[in-house]
Amino acid sequence: MPAHLEPRLLRAFVVVAEELHFTRAATRLYVAQQALSRDVRRLERELGAELFVRTTRQVTLTADGERLLPYARRVLAAQDELVAAFAQARPLLVDLNSPGLVTGRRVLHRARELAPDCELMARYESGLTGAAELMLSGRLDVSFGRFAGLDPALRSGLSHQPVRYEPMAVVLPEDHRLAALPEVPVSALAGEAVYAGAGNPRTPEWTDLASRLFAEHGIRLAPPLPLAVGDEEFERIMGKNGHPVLAVVDFPPLPRMVLRPLVDPVPVSPVSLVWRKGLAHPGLAALRRAATEISQVEGWLRRPVEAWLPGVDDEVMRAGA
């Protein structure tokens, strides 16, 4: 028997014991199946006991595995309590996607009022997919975005709380044929190439949402552009390119461009508060309370009449409510 066991090995064992399937367990832990199998074998060597019976059809616990499981769960629960106790003293890193976007910023500001003793630090990671990878690696705590648009392997390690159905808009050059309209019917963009972040590895969930909307209304997805970092570079690339840009109604203004809400139907962007499963921090509790409070006061979770939303997003938002 070793003098000590790495908690990582015990966590690998517990998740495999719960799933009885190495592929599903690896997805849940966000690790490669080969690495997970290696950790389980190492634990078996250190304990001098076989923990699983593996066949091509199934995985089952041995008697030693059954005996270890309650002990492993107690050890991991104690470790989680320890981490949670010390996590309260550290800053909570909250991704707001981009400067100027309203939803996350308002929730963060209200959370700071509700928990003045907590340090809630803003970050700007551009998209939820990029933020999800950072959250799962422990380099970021919380983000905002379209939860249904994440890869299932990323979603499996995260929790979410629906915050808002944010109406979408289009950003147009001042001299565009539709710029004089107070609102732009979605059908009026038929045949146009509209930019929606194609090729940006941080924001595929947004591009996917746009593609679903565009496919129903004959709109073309504009090709990838150089990845612009910072407001100034984004404004320069957008102004140089000249494509309309899919956005949300609270998108910050750009020079020589106008923002127009989309109507007939009103497409909405489903926004959730997203965090790493198992995260325990008073700042997270404050963010969740702030999101609930503002959503109720502002009616953020009431969809506009004739709203457009993909079925997959409807299911995920309802399940998270």
C-alpha positions as CSV (number, residue, x, y, z in Angstrom):
1,M,0.0,0.0,0.0
2,P,1.5,3.4,-1.0
3,A,2.0,6.1,1.6
4,H,-0.3,8.4,-0.3
5,L,-2.5,8.4,-3.4
6,E,-3.0,11.2,-5.9
7,P,-6.5,12.5,-5.8
8,R,-6.5,12.6,-9.6
9,L,-6.2,8.8,-9.7
10,L,-9.0,8.4,-7.2
11,R,-11.2,10.8,-9.2
12,A,-10.5,8.8,-12.4
13,F,-11.5,5.6,-10.6
14,V,-14.7,7.1,-9.1
15,V,-15.9,8.5,-12.5
16,V,-15.3,5.2,-14.3
17,A,-17.1,3.3,-11.4
18,E,-20.1,5.6,-11.9
19,E,-20.2,5.4,-15.7
20,L,-18.9,1.8,-16.1
21,H,-17.7,3.0,-19.5
22,F,-14.2,4.4,-20.2
23,T,-15.2,6.6,-23.1
24,R,-18.0,8.3,-21.3
25,A,-15.8,8.7,-18.2
26,A,-13.1,10.3,-20.3
27,T,-15.6,12.7,-21.8
28,R,-16.9,13.7,-18.4
29,L,-13.4,14.3,-17.1
30,Y,-12.3,16.1,-20.3
31,V,-9.3,13.8,-20.7
32,A,-8.2,11.4,-23.4
33,Q,-9.4,7.8,-22.9
34,Q,-5.8,6.6,-23.1
35,A,-4.8,8.9,-20.3
36,L,-7.8,7.8,-18.2
37,S,-7.0,4.1,-18.7
38,R,-3.3,4.8,-17.7
39,D,-4.4,6.5,-14.5
40,V,-6.7,3.6,-13.5
41,R,-3.9,1.1,-14.2
42,R,-1.5,3.1,-12.1
43,L,-4.0,3.2,-9.2
44,E,-4.4,-0.6,-9.5
45,R,-0.6,-1.1,-9.4
46,E,-0.2,1.2,-6.4
47,L,-3.0,-0.6,-4.5
48,G,-2.0,-4.0,-5.6
49,A,-5.6,-4.8,-6.6
50,E,-7.6,-5.2,-9.7
51,L,-10.5,-2.7,-9.6
52,F,-12.4,-3.4,-12.8
53,V,-13.2,-6.3,-15.0
54,R,-12.9,-5.2,-18.6
55,T,-14.4,-7.0,-21.5
56,T,-15.2,-5.9,-25.1
57,R,-18.9,-5.6,-24.0
58,Q,-18.8,-4.1,-20.5
59,V,-16.9,-2.8,-17.5
60,T,-17.8,-4.0,-14.0
61,L,-16.3,-3.4,-10.5
62,T,-14.4,-6.1,-8.8
63,A,-14.9,-6.8,-5.1
64,D,-11.9,-4.7,-4.4
65,G,-13.4,-1.9,-6.5
66,E,-16.6,-2.1,-4.6
67,R,-14.7,-1.9,-1.4
68,L,-12.6,1.1,-2.5
69,L,-15.5,3.2,-3.9
70,P,-17.0,4.6,-0.7
71,Y,-13.5,5.4,0.7
72,A,-12.5,7.2,-2.6
73,R,-15.7,9.3,-2.5
74,R,-15.1,10.4,1.1
75,V,-11.5,11.4,0.2
76,L,-12.6,13.4,-2.8
77,A,-15.4,15.1,-0.9
78,A,-12.9,16.2,1.8
79,Q,-10.6,17.5,-0.9
80,D,-13.4,19.5,-2.6
81,E,-14.4,21.0,0.8
82,L,-10.8,22.0,1.4
83,V,-10.5,23.6,-2.1
84,A,-13.8,25.4,-1.7
85,A,-12.8,26.8,1.7
86,F,-9.6,28.3,0.3
87,A,-11.2,29.3,-3.0
88,Q,-13.3,31.9,-1.1
89,A,-10.2,34.0,-0.6
90,R,-9.1,34.2,-4.2
91,P,-10.5,36.4,-7.0
92,L,-13.2,34.9,-9.2
93,L,-12.3,35.3,-12.9
94,V,-15.4,36.3,-14.9
95,D,-15.3,36.4,-18.7
96,L,-17.5,39.0,-20.3
97,N,-16.7,38.0,-23.9
98,S,-16.0,41.5,-25.2
99,P,-15.8,45.0,-23.8
100,G,-19.1,46.9,-24.3
101,L,-21.4,43.9,-24.3
102,V,-24.2,44.7,-21.7
103,T,-25.5,41.4,-20.4
104,G,-22.5,40.0,-18.6
105,R,-21.3,43.4,-17.5
106,R,-24.6,44.2,-15.8
107,V,-24.7,40.9,-14.0
108,L,-21.1,41.4,-12.8
109,H,-21.7,44.9,-11.5
110,R,-24.8,43.7,-9.6
111,A,-22.9,40.7,-8.2
112,R,-20.2,43.1,-6.9
113,E,-22.9,45.0,-5.0
114,L,-24.3,41.8,-3.5
115,A,-20.9,40.5,-2.5
116,P,-18.7,43.5,-1.8
117,D,-16.1,41.4,0.1
118,C,-15.5,39.2,-3.0
119,E,-13.0,40.1,-5.7
120,L,-14.7,39.5,-9.1
121,M,-12.2,40.1,-11.9
122,A,-13.4,40.7,-15.4
123,R,-11.7,39.0,-18.4
124,Y,-12.4,39.2,-22.1
125,E,-12.0,35.9,-24.0
126,S,-14.2,36.8,-27.0
127,G,-16.3,33.6,-27.2
128,L,-17.7,30.8,-25.0
129,T,-15.9,28.0,-26.7
130,G,-12.5,29.6,-25.9
131,A,-13.7,30.4,-22.4
132,A,-14.9,26.9,-21.8
133,E,-11.5,25.4,-22.5
134,L,-10.0,27.8,-20.0
135,M,-12.7,27.1,-17.4
136,L,-12.1,23.3,-17.7
137,S,-8.4,23.8,-17.2
138,G,-8.9,26.0,-14.1
139,R,-7.6,29.2,-15.7
140,L,-11.0,30.9,-15.8
141,D,-14.1,30.5,-13.6
142,V,-17.2,31.9,-15.2
143,S,-18.4,33.1,-18.6
144,F,-21.5,34.0,-20.6
145,G,-22.8,32.6,-23.9
146,R,-24.7,30.1,-25.9
147,F,-24.4,26.9,-23.9
148,A,-26.2,24.7,-26.5
149,G,-23.6,25.7,-29.1
150,L,-20.7,24.1,-27.1
151,D,-19.2,20.8,-28.1
152,P,-20.7,18.1,-25.8
153,A,-17.3,17.2,-24.4
154,L,-17.0,20.8,-23.2
155,R,-20.6,20.9,-21.9
156,S,-20.1,17.8,-19.8
157,G,-17.7,19.6,-17.5
158,L,-19.8,22.7,-17.1
159,S,-23.0,24.0,-15.5
160,H,-25.2,26.8,-16.7
161,Q,-28.0,29.1,-15.7
162,P,-30.1,30.8,-18.4
163,V,-29.9,34.6,-18.2
164,R,-31.3,36.2,-21.3
165,Y,-32.9,35.8,-24.8
166,E,-31.1,38.7,-26.3
167,P,-32.6,40.0,-29.6
168,M,-30.2,40.0,-32.5
169,A,-29.3,42.8,-34.8
170,V,-27.2,43.7,-37.9
171,V,-24.4,46.2,-38.1
172,L,-24.5,47.9,-41.5
173,P,-22.1,50.4,-43.2
174,E,-23.7,53.9,-43.2
175,D,-24.1,53.8,-47.0
176,H,-25.7,50.3,-47.1
177,R,-29.1,50.0,-48.9
178,L,-30.8,49.0,-45.6
179,A,-29.1,51.5,-43.3
180,A,-32.0,54.0,-43.5
181,L,-34.5,51.4,-42.1
182,P,-35.2,51.6,-38.3
183,E,-35.5,47.8,-38.3
184,V,-34.3,45.3,-40.8
185,P,-36.5,42.3,-41.8
186,V,-34.4,39.2,-41.8
187,S,-35.7,38.4,-45.4
188,A,-34.2,41.7,-46.6
189,L,-30.7,40.3,-46.1
190,A,-31.4,37.4,-48.5
191,G,-28.5,37.0,-50.9
192,E,-26.1,39.1,-48.8
193,A,-22.9,37.8,-47.2
194,V,-23.1,38.6,-43.5
195,Y,-20.1,38.2,-41.2
196,A,-20.7,36.0,-38.1
197,G,-17.2,35.0,-37.0
198,A,-16.6,32.2,-39.4
199,G,-13.2,30.6,-38.8
200,N,-12.8,32.1,-35.3
201,P,-11.8,29.1,-33.1
202,R,-13.1,31.0,-30.0
203,T,-16.6,31.5,-31.3
204,P,-17.9,28.5,-33.2
205,E,-21.1,28.6,-31.1
206,W,-22.0,32.0,-32.5
207,T,-21.2,31.0,-36.1
208,D,-23.4,27.9,-35.7
209,L,-26.3,30.0,-34.5
210,A,-25.9,32.4,-37.4
211,S,-25.6,29.5,-39.9
212,R,-28.9,28.1,-38.7
213,L,-30.6,31.4,-39.1
214,F,-29.1,32.2,-42.5
215,A,-29.9,28.8,-43.9
216,E,-33.6,29.4,-43.3
217,H,-33.6,32.9,-44.9
218,G,-31.2,32.6,-47.9
219,I,-28.4,34.6,-46.3
220,R,-24.8,33.7,-47.0
221,L,-22.2,33.4,-44.3
222,A,-19.3,35.7,-45.0
223,P,-15.9,34.0,-45.3
224,P,-13.3,34.1,-42.5
225,L,-11.5,37.3,-41.8
226,P,-8.2,37.9,-40.0
227,L,-8.7,37.4,-36.3
228,A,-9.0,41.0,-34.8
229,V,-7.9,41.4,-31.2
230,G,-9.2,44.6,-29.5
231,D,-11.8,47.1,-30.4
232,E,-9.6,49.2,-32.7
233,E,-8.5,46.3,-34.8
234,F,-12.1,44.9,-35.0
235,E,-13.4,48.3,-36.2
236,R,-10.6,48.5,-38.8
237,I,-11.2,45.0,-40.2
238,M,-15.0,45.5,-40.3
239,G,-14.7,48.9,-42.0
240,K,-12.2,47.6,-44.5
241,N,-14.3,44.5,-45.3
242,G,-17.7,46.2,-45.8
243,H,-19.8,43.1,-44.9
244,P,-22.9,43.5,-42.6
245,V,-22.1,42.0,-39.2
246,L,-24.5,39.8,-37.2
247,A,-24.7,41.2,-33.7
248,V,-27.0,41.7,-30.7
249,V,-29.1,44.8,-29.9
250,D,-26.7,45.9,-27.2
251,F,-23.6,45.7,-29.4
252,P,-21.4,48.7,-28.9
253,P,-21.3,51.4,-31.7
254,L,-18.7,51.2,-34.5
255,P,-17.5,54.3,-36.5
256,R,-19.3,54.8,-39.8
257,M,-21.7,51.9,-39.2
258,V,-25.2,51.7,-37.8
259,L,-26.9,49.1,-35.6
260,R,-30.4,47.9,-36.7
261,P,-32.6,45.3,-34.9
262,L,-33.7,42.3,-36.9
263,V,-37.4,41.6,-37.2
264,D,-39.9,39.3,-38.9
265,P,-38.9,37.1,-37.1
266,V,-36.9,38.4,-34.1
267,P,-33.9,36.1,-33.8
268,V,-32.7,35.8,-30.3
269,S,-29.3,34.8,-28.9
270,P,-29.7,32.5,-25.8
271,V,-27.3,33.7,-23.1
272,S,-26.4,31.6,-20.1
273,L,-24.1,32.1,-17.1
274,V,-21.6,29.2,-17.4
275,W,-19.2,27.8,-14.8
276,R,-17.1,24.8,-14.1
277,K,-18.9,21.9,-12.4
278,G,-18.0,21.7,-8.8
279,L,-16.9,25.3,-8.5
280,A,-17.6,26.6,-5.0
281,H,-17.1,30.4,-4.4
282,P,-19.2,33.1,-2.8
283,G,-18.7,35.2,-5.9
284,L,-20.4,32.5,-8.1
285,A,-23.4,32.5,-5.7
286,A,-23.6,36.3,-6.1
287,L,-23.4,36.1,-9.9
288,R,-26.2,33.6,-9.9
289,R,-28.4,35.7,-7.6
290,A,-27.6,38.8,-9.7
291,A,-28.5,37.1,-12.9
292,T,-31.8,35.8,-11.5
293,E,-32.7,39.3,-10.1
294,I,-31.9,41.2,-13.3
295,S,-33.5,38.6,-15.6
296,Q,-36.8,38.9,-13.6
297,V,-36.8,42.7,-13.4
298,E,-35.8,43.2,-17.1
299,G,-37.9,40.3,-18.4
300,W,-34.7,38.9,-20.0
301,L,-36.1,35.4,-20.2
302,R,-39.4,36.4,-21.9
303,R,-39.0,35.8,-25.5
304,P,-40.2,38.4,-28.0
305,V,-43.4,37.7,-30.0
306,E,-42.5,35.7,-33.1
307,A,-39.0,35.0,-31.8
308,W,-36.7,32.7,-33.7
309,L,-34.6,30.2,-31.8
310,P,-33.2,26.8,-32.8
311,G,-35.0,23.8,-31.1
312,V,-31.7,22.6,-29.5
313,D,-31.3,25.9,-27.8
314,D,-34.9,25.9,-26.6
315,E,-34.4,22.5,-25.0
316,V,-31.1,23.4,-23.3
317,M,-32.5,26.7,-22.0
318,R,-35.6,25.1,-20.6
319,A,-33.6,22.3,-19.0
320,G,-31.3,24.8,-17.3
321,A,-34.1,27.0,-16.0
